[in-house]
Amino acid sequence: MANGRVQAMPGDADVWLIGERRATDGRKYYASNLPADILLKALAAVIKARWICEQAYQKLKEERGIDDF
């Protein structure tokens, strides 16, 4: 908490909780401060792009030992 307020994400924008139901591994949840009028297809693309980045980072940590950085 800072100044008596809970700080969840930067900026003054609203924060949205997005839920995804997957057939194989249950549910996933994401927080977003993107505008409420964003197209669902664009929102999904942003979520998937982040997942790809996280997977690449995990692979680098495991294979190249960059987990200390």
C-alpha positions in Angstrom: 0.0 0.0 0.0 1.2 3.5 -0.8 -0.6 6.6 0.5 -3.4 4.4 1.9 -4.3 3.0 -1.5 -3.8 -0.4 -2.9 -1.4 -0.3 -5.8 -2.3 -3.0 -8.3 -1.2 -1.6 -11.7 0.4 1.6 -12.8 -1.8 4.5 -14.0 -5.2 5.7 -13.2 -7.0 3.3 -15.6 -9.5 0.7 -14.4 -8.2 -2.8 -14.0 -10.1 -5.7 -15.5 -10.0 -9.3 -14.5 -10.2 -11.6 -17.5 -11.1 -15.3 -17.1 -10.3 -18.0 -19.7 -11.8 -21.4 -19.5 -9.6 -24.0 -21.1 -10.7 -27.5 -22.1 -7.5 -29.2 -21.1 -6.1 -27.4 -18.0 -9.0 -25.6 -16.3 -9.1 -21.8 -15.9 -6.6 -19.0 -16.3 -7.0 -15.5 -15.0 -5.3 -12.3 -16.2 -5.3 -8.7 -15.0 -5.4 -5.9 -17.6 -5.6 -2.2 -17.7 -6.4 -2.0 -21.4 -9.4 0.1 -22.4 -12.8 -1.5 -21.9 -13.7 -1.1 -25.6 -10.8 -3.2 -26.9 -11.9 -5.9 -29.3 -11.9 -9.4 -27.8 -9.6 -10.7 -30.6 -7.0 -8.0 -29.8 -7.3 -8.7 -26.1 -6.7 -12.4 -26.7 -3.7 -11.6 -28.9 -2.1 -9.5 -26.1 -2.6 -12.3 -23.6 -1.1 -14.9 -25.9 1.8 -12.7 -26.7 2.6 -12.3 -23.1 2.4 -16.1 -22.6 4.9 -16.6 -25.4 7.3 -14.2 -23.8 7.0 -15.9 -20.4 7.6 -19.3 -21.9 10.8 -18.0 -23.7 12.1 -16.4 -20.5 11.5 -19.7 -18.6 13.4 -21.6 -21.3 16.3 -19.1 -21.1 16.4 -19.6 -17.3 16.5 -23.3 -17.6 18.8 -23.7 -20.5 21.1 -20.7 -20.2 21.1 -20.1 -16.5 19.9 -16.5 -16.5 17.7 -16.9 -13.5 20.0 -14.7 -11.4 19.4 -11.7 -13.7 
